[in-house]
Amino acid sequence: MRLLLFFPLLVPFVFAVPGEAGEARPEATAPPLTKAASSATPTKPPSERDQERQQRQTERLLEIQQEKATQDRIRREKMAALAEMEKIRAEERQFSQQFREEARREHLRYLEETAHVQAVDRQQHGLWKQELQRETYWRLWEARQAQEAYDRWKVQRREEDKRNKNKELTESAHARQADRQQTQAGQAADKQLEQARLAHDAMQRVADKREILRTREEERRTQREAGRGAVAGRDAAQEQDKRLAGWQQAAAQGNRDAQYNLGMRHLAGNQVEQDYKKGFYWLLKAAEQGDARAQWQVGLAYSTGQGIAHNDLAAYLWSDRAALGGEAQAAGLRDAIAKKLTPARLVEAQWLAKERRTR
């Protein structure tokens, strides 16, 4: 390997071709100048051409000397490289011989160890065979035990899946039954609300009729007493307008009875334009001041969505307040709304109602 590393350096020297740039050229020696020739022309100075010629000759001599020195140096380097190559070859031969000896000794050691192992194997073959048989038996026994445990687990798993499936079917049936019951309860609550609304409308119509009859009776009594029918009619209309104006003024000042009457007239459209939003506005004002009738009407409006957005929670709270205030129909409305609420919403509504009572 070391010889291969030095080989690229030795190639130019070993295979050098004579006559190339590295070889010595024939020396061009200038004729020596004799003493007689030098003294022949002592007085005449050299011309420029002679000076240039002498300078070129001098440069040529220097180049020749440098080439000779370079050739000597190359020759010495070649000799040193050849000596180094010979030394490397000797080391390689020695290393190769040592390696062969070491490999032979290693092979002999391996053969001895192999023979020893084979002898030990022959001695232990009987014990190893018995141990292998015992190991095989135990593995087969463990495999049978594992298979039996797996079979038992599969049976248990199937039974558990069957129980879970039956449980899911039962829960699904209960859920469907609860949904049907809740739907029926909601329908019943809607029916009760509709009945309450119809009863309220009927009561309102009866009250309006009674008010109209009372007004007409007062008009007839006024006509009989005064004897002036046309004037009495105008006076009755003016009286009703005056009474409505009085309610409006009292409602604006915070009178809850006036607010309730004005709200009911707006809901029924009696002597005013029918407007559910205005009616709810005045009823809410009266309910906030504690009027049980107005509280029941506000709860009914929330449950039916008349004049205000539908809100069962608010309807429950207002009907509960009206029932506590003594309104007889409010308890039925509250119970009907409770059947429509989900269990979580019902608990929330009951908690809010309890908090409101304690304030």
FIGU-694737 format. One record per residue: y, z, x of N, C-alpha, C in turn. Coordinates in steps of 0.001 Angstrom, whole numbers, padded with zeros to 6 digits, always signed. Each point is the difference from the previous one (the first is absolute). Layout:
BEGIN
YZXYZXYZX ...
END
This chain:
BEGIN
-001212+000000+000814+001212+000000-000814+001261+000000+000846 +000005+000762+001068+001184+000024+000862+000194-001333+000687 -001098-000678+000362+000122-001337+000596+000676-000968-000948 -000332+000097-001319+000630-000891-000976+001485+000258-000115 +000437+001259+000164+001431+000298-000068+000768-000659+001141 -000595-000078+001197+000698-000592+001159-000196-001503+000095 -000918-000568-000816-000312-001422+000140+001212-000906-000217 +000882+000233-001043+001158-000891-000170+000934+000011+001197 +000044+001093+000740+000892+000043+001170-000570-000764+001186 -001340-000122+000051-000627-000628+001158-000130-001505-000142 +000058-000503-001240-000228-001432-000196+000980-000857+000772 +001339+000289-000036+000931-000886+000730-000251+000005+001485 -000545+001096+000535-000190+000071+001462-001321-000611+000425 -001057+000237-000781-001323-000497+000396-000087-001501-000153 +000584-000526-001130-000103-001441-000288+001276-000748+000332 +000741+000449+000983+001236-000697+000400-000338-001332+000644 +000802-001038-000352-000217-001364+000509+000938-000246+001160 -000510-000446+001094+000901-000266+001142+001000-001074-000354 +001205+000160+000479+001051-000977-000237+000894+000356-001123 -000315+001127-000799+000862+000387-001087+001151+000812+000517 +000775+000563-000931+001226+000694+000409-000290+001191+000863 -001187+000669-000166-000309+001202+000749-000498-000272+001404 -000461-001241+000339-000573-000313+001314+001098-000260+001010 -000407+000168+001223+000970-000216+001100+000258-001480+000201 +001199-000338+000195+000387-001389+000261+000059-000241+001521 -000123-001196+000423+000137-000267+001441+001395+000343+000440 +000071+000719+001079+001285+000464+000481+000760-001170+000630 +001216-000046-000450+000890-001040+000595+000832+000651+001072 -000459-000130+001205+000684+000652+001125+001067-000921+000556 +001127+000539+000172+001115-000798+000577-000162-000064+001514 +000379-001068+000603-000095-000118+001470+000885+001032+000646 -000538+000685+000982+000813+001035+000636+001168-000598+000748 +001020+000727-000042+001219-000437+000679-000046+000479+001450 +000071-000934+000886-000023+000359+001427+001369+000409+000452 -000024+000668+001170+001258+000479+000544+000861-001155+000462 -000691-001048+000515+000796-001140+000444+000659-000688-001148 -000737-000157-001114+000597-000669-001153+001119+000797-000573 -000143+001323-000012+001056+000822-000556+001236-000019+000860 -000189-000204+001252+001175-000019+000887+000524-001388+000251 -000727-001015-000638+000447-001372+000229+001331-000271-000621 +000231+000569-001214+001256-000264-000709+000692+001309-000269 +000529+000658+000902+000609+001293-000213+001358-000083-000634 +000663-001110+000138+001385-000044-000425+000173-000554-001387 -000978-000786-000488+000168-000654-001300-000490+000923-001113 +000821+000387-001005-000425+000879-001100-000943-000732-000960 -000972+000680-000628-000928-000661-000946+000727-000460-001251 -000451-001113-000454+000613-000528-001224-000555+000725-001229 +000610-000304-001112-000443+000635-001260-001407-000410-000355 -000374-001230+000236-001365-000445-000283-000988+000761+000854 +000337+000177+001316-000902+000758+000864-000132+001440-000473 +001091+000566-000436-000063+001378-000494-000878+000106-001247 +000143-000949-000917-000840+000020-001194-001459-000164+000355 -000286-000939+000993-001378-000202+000428-000576+001276+000605 +000787+000646+000861-000468+001236+000612-000238+001088-001069 +000898+000060-000995-000168+000997-001052-001264-000258-000804 -000299-001283-000301-001212-000319-000745-001240+000335+000807 +000079-000299+001336-001135+000334+000856-000224+001511+000008 +001097+000740+000083-000133+001465+000013-000618+000498-001315 +000489-000537-001125-000554+000405-001299-001462-000371-000118 -000360-001198+000552-001391-000444-000051-000883+000934+000799 +000486+000439+001199-000769+000934+000813-000195+001329-000734 +001051+000477-000694-000129+001245-000753-001022-000146-001135 +000029-001153-000694-000972-000226-001071-001413-000017+000549 -000202-000637+001154-001336-000069+000603-000475+001395+000356 +000884+000811+000565-000374+001368+000341-000370+000810-001256 +000789-000175-001068-000305+000718-001250-001336-000439-000590 -000299-001307+000060-001275-000486-000509-001154+000572+000782 +000152+000074+001333-001064+000569+000822-000219+001471-000357 +001107+000733-000184-000143+001404-000370-000692+000150-001357 +000381-000885-000950-000639+000049-001329-001479-000303+000099 -000391-001005+000808-001412-000350+000171-000768+001153+000623 +000602+000671+000984-000665+001144+000618-000218+001116-001033 +001052+000264-000825-000134+001041-000999-001084-000357-001017 -000068-001262-000432-001018-000430-000961-001388+000132+000607 -000123-000354+001278-001291+000104+000669-000461+001452+000063 +000923+000898+000321-000362+001410+000044-000416+000511-001397 +000759-000443-001044-000357+000420-001356-001370-000517-000414 -000341-001246+000413-001324-000543-000299-001082+000843+000644 +000203+000352+001251-000996+000796+000697-000170+001367-000672 +001136+000614-000382-000092+001310-000663-000710-000121-001347 +000301-001068-000753-000654-000188-001291-001488-000211+000157 -000420-000795+001023-001422-000211+000234-000692+001302+000366 +000672+000829+000842-000589+001293+000354-000128+000897-001229 +001004-000021-000880-000053+000818-001214-001107-000471-000930 -000165-001341-000059-001081-000534-000827-001365+000421+000531 -000171-000032+001312-001261+000413+000575-000271+001476-000267 +001026+000811+000097-000134+001423-000281-000391+000222-001460 +000648-000753-000939-000312+000133-001428-001434-000397-000279 -000477-001101+000672-001389-000430-000196-000975+001077+000467 +000313+000621+001137-000887+001050+000500-000041+001189-000968 +001181+000389-000524+000026+001110-000959-000761-000347-001264 +000129-001253-000436-000718-000401-001214-001499+000016+000225 -000442-000471+001150-001438+000031+000295-000511+001447+000022 +000788+000890+000589-000403+001403+000056-000031+000620-001399 +001026-000310-000808+000056+000543-001365-001148-000522-000853 -000337-001319+000193-001096-000576-000779-001319+000631+000379 -000212+000273+001255-001232+000645+000427-000102+001414-000557 +001128+000764+000050-000003+001355-000549-000272-000020-001507 +000603-000979-000700-000197-000091-001447-001455-000280-000344 -000651-000910+000785-001412-000312-000255-000874+001226+000244 +000310+000764+001063-000774+001204+000273+000157+001020-001143 +001236+000180-000450+000253+000950-001087-000683-000441-001293 +000037-001297-000284-000665-000506-001204-001505+000194+000094 -000574-000203+001140-001450+000187+000170-000369+001461-000222 +000808+000922+000593-000291+001416-000191+000154+000402-001481 +001024-000554-000667+000211+000304-001423-001151-000523-000851 -000511-001171+000342-001127-000559-000742-001243+000859+000179 -000236+000473+001235-001139+000871+000236+000134+001309-000778 +001248+000545-000050+000217+001232-000739-000247-000223-001496 +000439-001146-000512-000214-000316-001412-001483-000129-000317 -000748-000634+000901-001438-000142-000232-000689+001359-000016 +000418+000909+000919-000588+001332+000014+000317+000753-001290 +001268-000056-000447+000373+000686-001236-000729-000583-001205 -000145-001305-000037-000704-000644-001118-001454+000442-000048 -000601+000056+001162-001403+000447+000035-000114+001453-000470 +000961+000837+000418-000036+001401-000421+000197+000125-001520 +000943-000756-000536+000248+000041-001446-001210-000480-000776 -000629-001056+000474-001198-000502-000688-001113+001036+000008 -000128+000721+001141-001035+001041+000060+000310+001124-000993 +001283+000413-000051+000375+001045-000950-000198-000469-001429 +000335-001265-000274-000181-000539-001356-001476+000006-000387 -000846-000357+000935-001440+000001-000309-000496+001415-000288 +000599+000981+000729-000409+001383-000236+000474+000500-001364 +001242-000397-000385+000582+000522-001247-000243-000899-001203 -000728-001081+000183-000198-000932-001111-000718+000658-001169 -000992+000827+000302-000728+000652-001077+000882+000946-000800 +000802+000852+000713+000903+000920-000696+001060-000750-000789 +000500-001057+000606+001044-000774-000697-000541-000639-001275 -001226-000480+000053-000593-000620-001181-000171+001025-001111 -000462+001223+000355-000141+001044-001012+001372+000377-000595 +000993+000131+000890+001342+000330-000496+000546-001095-000909 -000274-001239+000343+000445-001116-000837-000671+000048-001365 -001264+000331-000034-000689+000089-001292+000585+001108-000864 +000255+001172+000639+000611+001091-000767+001395-000385-000508 +000777-000650+000864+001342-000428-000411-000056-000994-001153 -000960-000927+000079-000152-000988-001078-000374+000678-001310 -000885+000997+000080-000406+000703-001211+001187+000720-000627 +000786+000718+000832+001145+000731-000537+001044-000939-000585 +000195-001139+000636+000973-000958-000548-000442-000543-001352 -001295-000289-000119-000514-000468-001296+000155+001081-001065 -000284+001255+000395+000138+001097-000961+001454+000169-000443 +000956-000075+000962+001426+000103-000343+000439-001163-000882 -000529-001194+000275+000355-001158-000822-000476+000199-001437 -001242+000520-000160-000501+000260-001364+000859+001047-000695 +000375+001070+000740+000847+001025-000598+001354-000577-000422 +000586-000833+000862+001299-000615-000328-000114-000916-001214 -001115-000764-000092-000190-000890-001147-000148+000805-001283 -000753+001101+000061-000147+000845-001188+001335+000616-000411 +000797+000469+001006+001317+000562-000328+000911-001066-000606 -000087-001221+000536+000819-001093-000553-000410-000318-001428 -001292-000011-000270-000465-000268-001371+000491+001083-000955 -000080+001282+000450+000506+001081-000860+001506-000153-000249 +000731-000381+001075+001449-000187-000168+000307-001129-000971 -000787-001088+000053+000228-001114-000920-000220+000434-001441 -001069+000790-000228-000273+000480-001368+001147+000883-000474 +000448+000929+000873+001113+000873-000371+001271-000801-000254 +000221-001012+000835+001203-000830-000176-000021-000740-001327 -001173-000556-000347-000096-000700-001287+000239+000956-001159 -000579+001197+000087+000224+000980-001061+001463+000408-000092 +000623+000193+001175+001428+000370-000004+000861-001124-000570 -000310-001247+000395+000746-001135-000561-000178-000078-001509 -001221+000273-000454-000242-000029-001441+000803+001078-000711 +000018+001231+000606+000794+001069-000607+001489-000339-000001 +000490-000558+001113+001417-000379+000060+000330-001078-001026 -000911-000951-000156+000246-001054-000978+000039+000565-001417 -000954+000906-000299+000009+000632-001327+001274+000826-000201 +000415+000684+001089+001226+000791-000092+001212-000890-000249 +000060-001141+000712+001113-000926-000224-000005-000554-001412 -001199-000333-000491-000080-000507-001378+000454+001059-001000 -000421+001250+000261+000413+001088-000903+001508+000206+000043 +000549+000020+001227+001449+000170+000133+000748-001161-000630 -000526-001227+000193+000645-001159-000621-000022+000105-001521 -001143+000465-000542-000078+000167-001466+000977+001067-000465 +000074+001128+000747+000953+001046-000361+001441-000518+000082 +000273-000796+001064+001357-000531+000138+000346-000940-001145 -000966-000868-000373+000259-000890-001135+000205+000788-001289 -000818+001056-000183+000161+000825-001197+001352+000700+000006 +000431+000506+001211+001313+000649+000087+001118-001000-000260 -000180-001231+000488+001018-001024-000272+000081-000303-001486 -001181-000108-000630+000020-000252-001453+000665+001148-000751 -000345+001233+000413+000615+001153-000659+001509+000015+000214 +000411-000310+001249+001441-000016+000270+000690-001112-000792 -000686-001147-000083+000580-001100-000788+000113+000381-001466 -001062+000619-000517+000048+000440-001398+001086+001053-000209 +000116+000931+000993+001042+001019-000134+001387-000631+000051 +000160-001013+000877+001293-000687+000055+000303-000726-001295 -001041-000655-000552+000224-000687-001279+000347+000996-001099 -000712+001153+000008+000312+001016-001009+001413+000539+000190 +000385+000196+001285+001364+000486+000257+001034-001026-000448 -000286-001281+000287+000932-001046-000453+000094-000014-001529 -001153+000187-000619+000008+000025-001462+000809+001179-000519 -000177+001182+000636+000773+001173-000412+001488-000214+000229 +000327-000636+001160+001415-000282+000262+000576-000961-001037 -000805-001005-000322+000471-000953-001006+000173+000693-001361 -000954+000868-000311+000137+000746-001259+001228+000912+000028 +000225+000640+001157+001180+000863+000105+001282-000804-000130 -000019-001195+000640+001204-000837-000111+000222-000455-001446 -001111-000396-000658+000138-000423-001398+000470+001161-000871 -000580+001209+000258+000440+001165-000767+001477+000294+000259 +000395-000161+001263+001413+000236+000311+000897-001011-000706 -000438-001279+000039+000802-001026-000697+000053+000284-001494 -001147+000425-000552-000011+000300-001437+000932+001163-000311 -000063+001034+000866+000893+001140-000214+001455-000411+000140 +000236-000892+000992+001382-000455+000182+000464-000801-001208 -000904-000847-000542+000382-000772-001195+000250+000924-001183 -000873+001032-000141+000204+000959-001097+001333+000716+000171 +000279+000409+001255+001268+000691+000236+001178-000913-000285 -000125-001290+000401+001084-000951-000278+000174-000192-001510 -001114-000098-000707+000093-000161-001457+000653+001215-000636 -000415+001184+000482+000622+001209-000537+001488+000032+000290 +000361-000454+001224+001424-000025+000347+000744-000996-000878 -000655-001161-000240+000651-001010-000858+000128+000516-001432 -001083+000627-000513+000051+000537-001358+001064+001093-000111 +000037+000847+001052+001001+001059-000044+001403-000592+000036 +000168-001028+000822+001311-000648+000070+000367-000652-001342 -000996-000671-000591+000267-000638-001300+000294+001043-001072 -000735+001107+000061+000251+001056-000978+001404+000563+000159 +000385+000164+001273+001364+000479+000222+001020-001023-000486 -000318-001289+000238+000913-001040-000485+000104+000014-001523 -001169+000114-000683+000059+000015-001464+000735+001245-000513 -000245+001117+000668+000699+001215-000406+001500-000141+000230 +000340-000607+001081+001414-000213+000282+000607-000953-001028 -000784-001051-000353+000505-000948-000993+000162+000670-001370 -000980+000828-000352+000114+000672-001280+001178+000954+000005 +000157+000712+001100+001090+000959+000028+001356-000708+000052 +000110-000995+000766+001298-000667+000166+000220-001075-001048 -001077-000621-000484+000151-001057-000992+000489-001294+000596 -000096-000088+001294+000435-001239+000644-001131-000501+000903 -000795-000924-000547-001208-000466+000702+000275-000702+001311 +000958-000935-000021+000253-000790+001225+000569+000860+001095 +000933+000873-000422+000637+000882+000981-001020+000988+000554 -000919+000487-000887-001019+000955+000444-000945-000643+001006 -000398-001305-000211-000879-000686+000965+000648-000126+001361 +001279-000391-000035+000700-000109+001284+000096+001368+000659 +000218+001018-000801+000090+001340+000584-001337+000435+000604 -001155-000363-000666-001322+000372+000540-000275-000719+001326 +000365-001303+000039-000196-000746+001255+000856+000583+001108 +001264+000317-000402+000876+000604+001003-000539+001352+000451 -000634+000728-000952-000569+001304+000346-001161-000159+000990 -000856-001018-000253-001114-000232+000924+000510-000434+001377 +001003-000891-000004+000570-000420+001291+000621+001188+000715 +000671+000854-000785+000617+001169+000617-001077+000935+000565 -001116+000138-000804-001067+000871+000487-000631-000575+001286 -000209-001360+000062-000565-000625+001201+000930+000161+001192 +001325-000166-000255+000965+000183+001079-000006+001444+000498 -000168+000926-000963-000079+001395+000404-001234+000276+000859 -001132-000605-000369-001216+000172+000814+000189-000591+001398 +000632-001178+000048+000211-000623+001309+000896+000860+000885 +001059+000543-000616+000901+000854+000785-000714+001285+000436 -000757+000602-000926-000715+001238+000344-001081-000265+001052 -000688-001152-000128-001027-000334+000995+000614-000187+001369 +001154-000644+000053+000677-000178+001287+000434+001337+000586 +000280+000981-000855+000411+001320+000476-001187+000895+000350 -001254-000476-000278-001191+000748+000404-000693+000728-001124 +000293-000283-001265-000675+000645-001121-001389-000621-000148 -001047+000801+000144-001348-000566+000002-000445-000463-001377 +000464+000668-001104-000347-000473-001340+000604-001372-000258 +001268-000151+000414+000652-001296-000167-000684-001051+000861 -000404+000353+001200-000695-000946+000878-001335-000413-000613 -000725+000963-000608-001271-000329-000624+000201-000932-001179 +000985+000329-000903+000252-000850-001177+000438-001387+000406 +000883-000096+001020+000485-001308+000441-001138-000805+000624 -000878+000659+000772-001135-000706+000584-000955-000517-001050 -000276+000803-001039-000898-000438-001059+000590-001147-000793 +001324+000001-000224+000643-001114-000727-000091-001287+000821 +000136+000105+001334-000146-001199+000826-001435-000516-000022 -000984+000906-000040-001392-000458-000073-000293-000683-001326 +000544+000548-001094-000268-000557-001333+000953-001120-000377 +001147-000133+000700+000996-001001-000374+000745+000372-001257 +000217+001294-000267+000660+000501-001193+001503+000120+000285 +000808-000855-000666+001454-000044+000131+000466-000395+001408 -000921-000255+000900+000332-000476+001344-001001-001086+000356 +000304-000730+001045-000912-001032+000457-001241+000641+000624 -001198-000517-000349-001233+000571+000531-000093-000276+001498 -000106+001067+000771-000041-000119+001464-000884+001144+000534 -001210-000337+000443-000938+001019+000461+000477+000689+001277 +000682-000775+000867+000467+000605+001253+001085+001047-000269 +000960-000330-000889+001037+000981-000344-000609+001198-000718 -000953-000288-000924-000649+001095-000687-000711+000932+000973 -000735-000582+000996-000674+000838+000995+001014+000770+000851 +001119-000625+000297+001027+000662+000820+000483+001287-000677 +000349-000098-001314+000533+001190-000685-001102+001027-000270 -001202-000468-000269-001103+000944-000189-000319+000747+001295 +000068-000683+001129-000247+000653+001302+001069+001048+000283 +001276-000312-000388+001074+000979+000182-000293+001275-000800 -000436-000196-001267-000306+001164-000832-001233+000736+000507 -001023-000754+000497-001223+000632+000492+000282+000835+001234 +000888-000468+000869+000325+000757+001202+000707+001316-000334 +000607+000089-001195+000654+001241-000424-000940+000908-000786 -001301-000419-000133-000983+000878-000614-000323-000290-001444 +000428-001121-000563-000315-000332-001381-001462-000450-000063 -000853+000737-000720-001432-000300-000054-000260-001329-000691 +000796-000298-001063-000193-001282-000686+000273-001166+000941 +001095+000106+000747+000348-001066+000945-001036-000092+001119 -000532+001133+000451-001023-000018+001045-001252-000727-000478 -000381+000237-001263-001160-000709-000539+000259-001511-000083 +001238-000365-000447+000345-001423-000091+000012-000657+001395 +000496+000732+001013+000000-000541+001373-001439-000200+000494 -000881+000990-000235-001406-000157+000374-000649-001171-000704 +000325-000191-001304-000545-001130-000749+000509-001327+000560 +001277-000042+000401+000561-001228+000575-000668-000325+001333 -000242+001017+000825-000684-000243+001276-001434-000486-000215 -000678+000512-001023-001392-000385-000231-000110-001404-000576 +000995-000439-000795-000051-001335-000603+000791-001029+000787 +000834+000436+000941+000817-000940+000758+001131-000585-000820 +000525+000744-000975+001075-000487-000874+001341+000538+000507 +000803-000890+000552+001299+000395+000537-000051+000443+001447 -001202+000171+000553-000160+000466+001384-001373-000484+000480 -000166-000090+001328-001280-000449+000542-001114+000997-000330 -001203-000523-000228-001155+000830-000359-000339+000944+001154 -000188+001299-000333-000316+001004+001028-000743+001144-000692 -001340+000033+000200-000807+001028-000663+000287+001399+000558 +000290+000093+001292+000268+001313+000591+001269+000613-000604 +001070-000800-000100+001238+000494-000604-000206+000315-001481 -000799-000835-000689-000275+000259-001417-000730+001334-000165 -000960+000301+000884-000723+001273-000064+000960+001172+000203 +000873-000104+001000+000907+001102+000302+000975+000255-001152 +000591-001065-000572+000979+000198-001080-000685+000499-001284 -001195-000530-000299-000699+000482-001202-000433+001458+000190 -000355+000387+001247-000347+001404+000248+001205+000901-000216 +001173-000423+000455+001215+000786-000219+000325+000097-001492 -000194-001123-000731+000268+000028-001437-000964+000919-000725 -001293-000007+000411-000979+000892-000633+000350+001461+000256 +000451+000320+001211+000430+001364+000289+001261+000362-000783 +000824-001016-000319+001221+000245-000767-000242+000157-001483 -001250-000243-000466-000310+000219-001401-000178-001263-000802 +000038-001175+000632-000202-001237-000742-001494-000149-000283 -000366-000102-001293-001409+000040-000390-000742-001254+000471 +000617-001175-000104-000689-001237+000325-000088-000239+001514 +000744+000744+000799+000035-000232+001452-001328+000377+000658 -000678+001043-000501-001272+000408+000601-001051-001097-000137 -000052-000630-001194-000952-001095-000179+000288-001169+000923 +001300-000311+000192+000368-001077+000916-000403+000353+001436 +000230+001255+000377-000360+000426+001362-001505-000109+000226 -000803+000434-000961-001453-000071+000156-000488-001445+000043 +000631-000864-000781-000395-001411+000002+000309-000653+001355 +001132+000348+000563+000353-000559+001320-000920+000559+001080 -000398+001273-000094-000888+000610+000991-001340-000730+000067 -000484-000523-001123-001262-000732+000000+000118-001345+000715 +001199-000553+000076+000204-001287+000672+000151+000149+001508 +000403+001175+000453+000239+000203+001429-001326+000170+000749 +000003-000427+001255-001153+000252+000864-000043+001485+000355 -001138+000525+000460-000063+001430+000346+001045+000414+001023 +000222-000832+001020+000987+000361+001027+001411+000019-000584 +000328-001003-000818+001335-000049-000616+000187+001143-001000 -001076+000350-000711+000094+001098-000953+000269+001321+000722 -000690+000225+001124+000247+001220+000775+001445+000028+000493 +000482-001143+000472+001395-000070+000459+000972+000286-001142 -000260-000584-001182+000884+000215-001141-000003+001472-000426 -001181+000619-000034-000074+001415-000378+000720+000889+001007 -000132-000345+001281+000690+000792+001033+001517-000131-000129 +000490-001236-000244+001451-000200-000176+000503+000736-001234 -000773-000046-001094+000391+000697-001217+000070+001510+000253 -000982+000529+000754+000026+001440+000317+001188+000348+000863 +000311-000858+000968+001175+000255+000852+001287-000010-000820 +000071-000941-000965+001206-000072-000829+000147+001237-000885 -001145+000545-000466+000082+001191-000850+000499+001199+000759 -000371+000117+001284+000379+001177+000778+001435-000035+000480 +000682-001140-000153+001389-000076+000463+000935+000738-000959 
END
